[in-house]
Amino acid sequence: MTISIVIPVYNVQDYIKKCLDSILSQTFSDLEIILVDDGSTDLSGRICDYYSENDKRIKVIHTANGGQSEARNVGIKNATSEWITFIDSDDYVSSDYIEYLYNLIQVHNADISIASFTYITPKKIIKHGNGEVALMDAKTAIRRMLLNEGFDMGVWGKMYRTEYFNKYKFVSGKLFEDSLITYQIFSEASTIVFGAKDIYFYVNRKNSTVNGTFNIKKFDLIEMNEEANKFIKHKFPDLSSEAHRRMIWAYFSTLNQVLSSTNEHDIDLYAPQLVAYLLKQDKFIKRNTFIPKRDKIAFFILKNFGLKTYRNVWNLYLKMTR
C-alpha cells in the first residue's frame, strides 16, 4: 500500500531539508512524495531537485507562483494512491508519522485519521498529545475542530481517502484555505479516528502565513470562515453556535494581525470594523460556556478598556511568547 504525501514548497530553503529528512526516515517506506515548488525564488526548488535525484519516491513539480492552495491542488492531481496526507515544508514529522496515521485507519476501519502536534516557537515548545484515542462520526469531529478540542482545522497532521478531494478543492488564491476545506472533507467521512500522539511538529516561524507582515490578504481568514460557517450551518444546523464561535475567533485573529502592522494607516482603516463586529458578540460570549477563557479575557479588555489597551496587551503577549 502506497501513501501519497503532498508538500507545497515556497521559499523555505532554511527549513525544507529538515522536513524532507524527517519524511525519508519514515518507518513506513512505501511512499509517493510530491513536492510542488510554487515558484520559489530562493534555493528551495534546487534542494527539492537534489532530493529527487537521490530518491525515486520523490516527484518534484515546478509551477509558477499560484499560492499554497493551488500548489496543494496540483499535488492532489498528481497523487496516485488511495490515501493522502499533507505536510507543510517548514514543519517536520516523527519517524512513525505515516505508520501511526495509517495504523489508526486500519485498526478502526476509518476514513480519516488525526494526530496531535507539537507547537514550536523560538521561546517555547508546547506538546498537545495526551494518549487519547477517540472514534467519531463527522458531526462529532467537526464540533471538536470548531472548538479546538484536541485538534483544529489545519489540513496537516491528518490522513484522508484521496477520493474526497475529487469533490472538494482548495480555494485558489486564498490564504487560510484549510479553514474551509477540512470541514468539507470531514463531512464526507463515516468514521474518523483521533490519536492524541504528537507526531507532527508545527514550526511557528517569523515569515509564515500567520506571522508575516500584515496585508489585505489576511482578511481571507474571515472570508474562509464565513464560507465554512454557511457550509456547517447547512450540513449540521445544530452546530451553528460552535460555527459562530469560530467566526468570533477569526475576527479576533484578524484584528490581532491588523494591530501587528507597522503601518498606522492599516490600523486606523481596518480595526474599527473588526472591533464593531466583536463588540456585538457580548450576549453570545456570555451565553455559551464553550467560549475559551482566552477569548473571554480578550473581549473583556476590548469592551471595558478600549482598542489602545487591547493593542498594548496583545503586543506584550507577542513579546512574551514569540
Phi, psi and omega per residue, in radians:
M1 nan 2.113 3.106
T2 -1.633 2.455 3.063
I3 -1.971 2.314 3.091
S4 -1.580 2.374 3.049
I5 -2.102 2.132 3.132
V6 -1.858 2.223 -3.090
I7 -2.285 1.867 3.023
P8 -1.311 2.407 -3.040
V9 -2.226 2.175 3.057
Y10 -2.628 1.938 3.035
N11 0.857 0.984 3.137
V12 -2.232 0.710 -3.055
Q13 -1.032 -0.426 -3.135
D14 -1.503 -0.102 -3.040
Y15 -2.163 -0.479 -2.943
I16 -1.114 -0.575 -3.129
K17 -1.117 -0.774 3.128
K18 -1.113 -0.677 3.098
C19 -1.070 -0.890 -3.086
L20 -1.183 -0.671 3.105
D21 -1.065 -0.667 3.128
S22 -1.182 -0.558 3.122
I23 -1.307 -0.697 -3.118
L24 -1.258 -0.222 3.116
S25 -1.682 0.235 -3.094
Q26 -1.116 2.476 3.063
T27 -1.236 -0.430 3.025
F28 -1.685 1.975 -2.917
S29 -1.769 -0.220 -3.095
D30 -1.431 1.427 -2.986
L31 -2.125 2.611 2.953
E32 -2.042 1.857 -3.014
I33 -1.811 1.960 -3.051
I34 -1.900 1.933 3.108
L35 -1.758 2.085 3.121
V36 -1.860 1.789 3.121
D37 -1.375 1.882 -3.005
D38 -1.530 0.991 3.098
G39 1.196 0.652 -3.126
S40 -1.022 2.492 3.108
T41 -1.863 0.003 3.051
D42 -1.827 -2.667 -3.074
L43 -1.545 0.108 -3.066
S44 -0.988 -0.820 -3.121
G45 -1.059 -0.736 3.134
R46 -1.145 -0.692 3.113
I47 -1.092 -0.740 3.094
C48 -1.044 -0.782 3.134
D49 -1.077 -0.708 3.131
Y50 -1.062 -0.780 -3.140
Y51 -1.143 -0.662 -3.118
S52 -1.194 -0.534 3.111
E53 -1.198 -0.367 -3.083
N54 -1.887 -0.013 3.107
D55 -2.621 1.985 -3.042
K56 -1.196 -0.196 3.120
R57 -1.326 -0.237 -3.071
I58 -1.652 2.227 3.043
K59 -2.023 2.198 3.132
V60 -1.882 2.267 3.094
I61 -2.096 2.051 3.115
H62 -1.669 2.192 3.141
T63 -2.259 2.845 2.965
A64 -1.200 2.663 -3.085
N65 -1.081 2.021 3.128
G66 -2.227 0.030 -3.137
G67 1.669 2.835 -3.069
Q68 -1.084 -0.636 3.139
S69 -1.032 -0.885 -3.099
E70 -1.186 -0.614 3.094
A71 -1.070 -0.742 3.094
R72 -1.132 -0.699 3.104
N73 -1.075 -0.704 3.096
V74 -1.100 -0.754 3.129
G75 -1.077 -0.775 3.117
I76 -1.067 -0.748 -3.128
K77 -1.036 -0.526 -3.113
N78 -1.687 0.022 3.127
A79 -1.393 2.413 -3.070
T80 -2.036 -0.083 -3.056
S81 -1.703 2.957 -3.086
E82 -1.301 -0.479 -3.061
W83 -2.107 2.536 -3.060
I84 -2.456 2.553 3.038
T85 -2.439 2.794 -3.097
F86 -2.135 2.417 3.060
I87 -2.311 2.329 3.070
D88 -1.412 2.512 -2.957
S89 -1.263 -0.193 3.056
D90 -1.743 0.053 3.081
D91 -1.859 3.102 3.051
Y92 -2.605 2.962 -3.023
V93 -2.310 2.827 3.076
S94 -1.282 2.851 -3.081
S95 -1.145 -0.357 -3.139
D96 -1.826 0.338 -3.092
Y97 -0.957 -0.981 -3.106
I98 -1.168 -0.797 -3.113
E99 -1.035 -0.742 -3.106
Y100 -1.142 -0.857 -3.126
L101 -1.101 -0.728 -3.119
Y102 -1.223 -0.683 3.095
N103 -1.107 -0.658 3.065
L104 -1.012 -0.753 -3.134
I105 -1.137 -0.786 -3.088
Q106 -1.192 -0.802 -3.078
V107 -1.158 -0.641 -3.040
H108 -1.854 0.125 3.124
N109 0.893 0.854 -3.042
A110 -1.733 2.857 3.104
D111 -1.717 -0.424 3.134
I112 -2.479 2.437 3.024
S113 -2.133 2.623 -3.087
I114 -2.329 2.503 3.057
A115 -2.199 2.909 3.066
S116 -1.420 3.032 -3.135
F117 -2.465 2.765 3.009
T118 -1.806 2.275 -3.089
Y119 -1.729 2.132 -2.998
I120 -2.092 2.139 2.988
T121 -2.167 2.958 3.114
P122 -1.040 -0.388 -3.051
K123 -1.854 -0.286 -3.075
K124 -2.748 2.788 3.038
I125 -2.213 2.158 -3.113
I126 -2.028 2.110 3.089
K127 -1.713 2.497 -3.061
H128 -1.986 -0.360 -3.048
G129 -1.188 2.409 3.097
N130 -2.274 0.183 3.096
G131 1.526 -0.055 -3.137
E132 -1.101 2.476 2.931
V133 -2.219 2.090 -3.054
A134 -2.256 2.320 3.087
L135 -1.796 2.253 -3.004
M136 -2.408 2.749 2.905
D137 -1.549 3.089 -3.050
A138 -1.070 -0.771 -3.091
K139 -1.071 -0.797 -3.132
T140 -1.105 -0.749 -3.132
A141 -1.145 -0.704 3.131
I142 -1.153 -0.692 3.096
R143 -1.067 -0.752 3.135
R144 -1.137 -0.640 3.084
M145 -1.128 -0.774 -3.127
L146 -1.052 -0.627 -3.102
L147 -1.678 0.026 3.131
N148 0.992 0.772 3.140
E149 -1.626 1.458 3.115
G150 1.693 -0.543 3.131
F151 -2.716 2.819 3.125
D152 -2.247 -2.838 -2.967
M153 -1.493 0.038 3.083
G154 -0.953 2.347 -3.071
V155 -1.272 -0.381 3.137
W156 -1.320 2.891 3.103
G157 1.276 0.330 -3.106
K158 -2.443 2.760 3.051
M159 -2.208 2.403 -3.000
Y160 -2.308 2.753 2.883
R161 -1.166 2.195 -3.094
T162 -1.060 -0.529 -3.083
E163 -1.057 -0.433 3.141
Y164 -1.085 -0.492 -3.103
F165 -1.443 0.035 2.965
N166 -1.285 -0.511 -3.101
K167 -1.589 -0.695 -3.083
Y168 -2.048 2.413 3.101
K169 -2.112 2.719 2.986
F170 -1.160 2.425 -3.107
V171 -1.289 1.958 -3.067
S172 -1.136 2.492 3.069
G173 1.400 0.086 -3.118
K174 -1.971 2.512 2.949
L175 -1.470 2.850 3.092
F176 0.983 0.660 -3.035
E177 -1.157 -0.449 3.133
D178 -1.336 -0.079 3.036
S179 -1.190 -0.208 3.093
L180 -1.999 -0.930 -2.929
I181 -1.166 -0.545 -3.103
T182 -1.099 -0.710 3.082
Y183 -1.118 -0.712 3.141
Q184 -1.094 -0.791 -3.141
I185 -1.139 -0.771 3.135
F186 -1.034 -0.596 -3.101
S187 -1.141 -0.315 -3.132
E188 -1.481 -0.268 -2.984
A189 -1.525 2.525 3.030
S190 -1.509 -0.721 -3.093
T191 -2.329 2.266 3.120
I192 -2.199 2.353 -3.127
V193 -2.103 2.358 3.115
F194 -2.010 2.169 3.045
G195 -2.040 1.996 -3.025
A196 -1.438 1.131 3.064
K197 -2.079 2.273 -3.078
D198 -1.353 1.655 -3.135
I199 -2.055 -0.068 3.091
Y200 -2.028 2.368 -3.093
F201 -2.021 1.844 -3.064
Y202 -1.569 2.029 -3.082
V203 -1.712 1.975 -3.132
N204 -1.488 1.557 -3.061
R205 -1.652 2.784 -3.010
K206 -1.041 -0.706 -3.022
N207 -1.797 0.413 3.103
S208 -1.244 3.024 3.118
T209 -0.982 -0.722 -3.098
V210 -1.280 -0.732 -2.981
N211 -1.675 -0.144 -3.106
G212 -1.157 2.975 -3.123
T213 -0.960 2.444 -3.129
F214 -1.114 2.402 2.927
N215 -2.597 2.961 -3.024
I216 -1.056 -0.403 3.125
K217 -1.101 -0.366 3.122
K218 -1.098 -0.343 3.085
F219 -1.242 -0.157 3.044
D220 -1.022 -0.490 3.138
L221 -1.043 -0.749 3.113
I222 -1.179 -0.769 -3.135
E223 -1.071 -0.785 -3.130
M224 -1.145 -0.647 3.104
N225 -1.270 -0.540 3.049
E226 -1.124 -0.736 3.103
E227 -1.147 -0.718 3.093
A228 -1.107 -0.685 3.123
N229 -1.026 -0.826 3.121
K230 -1.080 -0.777 -3.110
F231 -1.086 -0.824 -3.084
I232 -1.164 -0.741 -3.137
K233 -1.120 -0.556 3.090
H234 -1.310 -0.750 -3.045
K235 -1.435 -0.689 -3.099
F236 -2.330 1.359 -3.041
P237 -0.967 -0.565 -3.103
D238 -1.384 0.091 2.992
L239 -1.817 0.291 -3.080
S240 -1.059 -0.730 -3.129
S241 -1.151 -0.743 3.128
E242 -1.120 -0.680 3.118
A243 -1.155 -0.654 3.114
H244 -1.182 -0.635 3.070
R245 -1.032 -0.658 3.119
R246 -1.157 -0.591 3.080
M247 -1.118 -0.738 3.107
I248 -1.045 -0.753 3.074
W249 -1.014 -0.748 -3.115
A250 -1.105 -0.667 3.116
Y251 -1.203 -0.745 3.091
F252 -1.082 -0.781 -3.121
S253 -1.082 -0.736 3.132
T254 -1.191 -0.681 3.064
L255 -1.036 -0.752 3.119
N256 -1.088 -0.652 3.086
Q257 -1.105 -0.774 3.134
V258 -1.081 -0.784 -3.087
L259 -1.197 -0.293 3.096
S260 -1.481 -0.093 -3.125
S261 -1.178 2.534 3.059
T262 -1.531 -0.033 -3.136
N263 -1.792 1.906 -3.104
E264 -1.096 -0.481 3.101
H265 -1.077 -0.699 3.088
D266 -1.024 -0.763 -3.106
I267 -1.149 -0.803 3.134
D268 -1.110 -0.578 -3.071
L269 -1.400 -0.756 -2.959
Y270 -1.785 -0.539 -3.050
A271 -1.073 -0.735 -3.084
P272 -1.004 -0.710 -3.120
Q273 -1.198 -0.590 3.105
L274 -1.237 -0.749 3.120
V275 -1.105 -0.716 -3.134
A276 -1.022 -0.754 3.108
Y277 -1.106 -0.822 -3.058
L278 -1.122 -0.683 -3.114
L279 -1.184 -0.320 3.079
K280 -1.374 -0.100 -3.042
Q281 -1.649 0.211 -3.051
D282 -0.948 -0.940 -3.092
K283 -1.123 -0.710 -3.127
F284 -1.104 -0.766 -3.119
I285 -1.148 -0.678 3.126
K286 -1.237 -0.581 -3.010
R287 -1.371 -0.535 -2.983
N288 -1.811 2.102 -3.074
T289 -1.274 -0.304 -3.102
F290 -1.453 -0.005 3.071
I291 -1.156 2.189 -3.115
P292 -1.079 2.614 3.125
K293 -1.004 -0.652 3.130
R294 -1.007 -0.804 -3.132
D295 -1.162 -0.655 3.134
K296 -1.145 -0.710 3.100
I297 -1.135 -0.764 3.126
A298 -1.051 -0.762 3.140
F299 -1.140 -0.734 -3.141
F300 -1.032 -0.795 -3.138
I301 -1.128 -0.799 -3.112
L302 -1.098 -0.752 -3.082
K303 -1.251 -0.742 -2.980
N304 -1.656 -0.383 -3.078
F305 -2.120 -0.176 3.049
G306 1.573 3.019 -3.025
L307 -1.166 -0.650 -3.096
K308 -1.079 -0.822 3.127
T309 -1.154 -0.731 3.109
Y310 -1.007 -0.755 3.141
R311 -1.104 -0.748 3.134
N312 -1.091 -0.724 3.119
V313 -1.137 -0.731 3.136
W314 -1.105 -0.779 3.128
N315 -1.122 -0.635 3.086
L316 -1.132 -0.717 3.113
Y317 -1.067 -0.746 3.129
L318 -1.077 -0.732 3.128
K319 -1.109 -0.633 -3.103
M320 -1.305 -0.548 -3.000
T321 -1.812 -0.447 -3.056
R322 -1.984 nan nan
